Amino acid sequence: MARKCVVTGKGVQVGHNVSHSNIKTKRRFLPNLQRISVLSDTVGPIRLRITAAAIRTIEHKGGIDAFLRETPDRKLSPEIRRLKRRVEKAAERSAG
């Protein structure tokens, strides 16, 4: 499983540990990934592995349904685009 957020696209970055004597050794900066279950109004619970920043963004927008509705497709990863289509189809079925 890749260490990458499907919502924000944040992934692993590389850098150096720098000692007091200025010796540099490689290190990795890992994103703060969390496994959460987001509750969608139309689909139900959706399990995602996203960063803490993405969780805050989704909550700020008013939930996963509102976040997907407001965000253009070009800003979403292919996995989240599939989820967006699934939510839209479920909303159409419940409305019609």
C-alpha positions as CSV (number, residue, x, y, z in Angstrom):
1,M,0.0,0.0,0.0
2,A,1.5,3.3,-1.0
3,R,2.1,6.0,1.6
4,K,0.0,8.6,-0.3
5,C,-3.2,10.4,0.5
6,V,-5.8,9.9,-2.2
7,V,-7.5,13.2,-1.5
8,T,-4.6,15.7,-1.2
9,G,-1.9,13.7,-3.1
10,K,0.6,14.2,-0.3
11,G,3.2,11.5,-0.3
12,V,6.6,10.6,1.1
13,Q,9.3,13.3,0.9
14,V,13.0,12.8,1.4
15,G,15.6,14.9,3.1
16,H,18.5,14.8,5.5
17,N,19.1,14.4,9.2
18,V,21.8,16.9,10.0
19,S,24.0,16.3,13.0
20,H,25.7,18.9,15.1
21,S,28.9,18.2,13.2
22,N,26.9,18.8,9.9
23,I,27.0,15.1,8.8
24,K,24.0,14.5,6.6
25,T,22.2,11.1,6.5
26,K,19.1,10.3,4.3
27,R,15.7,10.2,6.0
28,R,12.1,10.1,4.9
29,F,9.3,12.4,5.9
30,L,6.1,10.4,6.0
31,P,2.6,11.9,5.6
32,N,0.3,11.8,8.6
33,L,-2.0,9.0,7.1
34,Q,-5.1,7.9,9.1
35,R,-7.5,5.1,8.3
36,I,-11.0,6.5,8.8
37,S,-14.5,5.6,8.0
38,V,-16.3,8.7,6.5
39,L,-20.0,8.6,6.6
40,S,-21.7,9.5,3.2
41,D,-25.4,10.5,3.2
42,T,-26.0,8.6,0.0
43,V,-23.6,5.6,0.0
44,G,-23.1,5.0,3.7
45,P,-19.7,4.4,5.4
46,I,-16.6,4.7,3.2
47,R,-13.2,3.6,4.5
48,L,-10.4,5.8,3.4
49,R,-6.7,6.2,4.2
50,I,-6.1,10.0,4.1
51,T,-4.0,12.6,5.8
52,A,-5.1,14.6,8.8
53,A,-5.2,17.7,6.6
54,A,-7.6,16.0,4.2
55,I,-9.9,15.0,7.2
56,R,-10.0,18.6,8.3
57,T,-10.7,19.7,4.7
58,I,-13.6,17.2,4.3
59,E,-15.1,18.3,7.7
60,H,-14.7,22.0,6.7
61,K,-16.6,21.5,3.5
62,G,-19.5,19.8,5.3
63,G,-18.8,16.1,4.8
64,I,-17.6,13.8,2.0
65,D,-20.6,14.4,-0.2
66,A,-20.3,18.2,-0.2
67,F,-16.5,17.9,-0.6
68,L,-16.9,15.7,-3.7
69,R,-19.6,17.9,-5.2
70,E,-17.6,21.2,-4.8
71,T,-14.2,19.9,-5.9
72,P,-13.6,19.8,-9.7
73,D,-12.6,16.4,-11.2
74,R,-9.2,17.7,-12.4
75,K,-8.1,18.2,-8.8
76,L,-9.1,14.7,-7.7
77,S,-7.1,11.4,-7.9
78,P,-8.6,8.6,-10.1
79,E,-9.7,6.7,-7.0
80,I,-11.6,9.6,-5.6
81,R,-13.1,10.4,-9.0
82,R,-14.6,6.8,-9.0
83,L,-16.0,7.5,-5.5
84,K,-17.5,10.8,-6.7
85,R,-19.3,9.0,-9.6
86,R,-20.5,6.3,-7.1
87,V,-21.9,9.0,-4.8
88,E,-23.5,10.9,-7.7
89,K,-25.2,7.8,-9.0
90,A,-26.5,6.9,-5.5
91,A,-27.9,10.4,-5.1
92,E,-29.6,10.2,-8.5
93,R,-31.2,6.8,-7.5
94,S,-32.4,8.2,-4.2
95,A,-33.8,11.4,-5.7
96,G,-35.4,9.8,-8.8
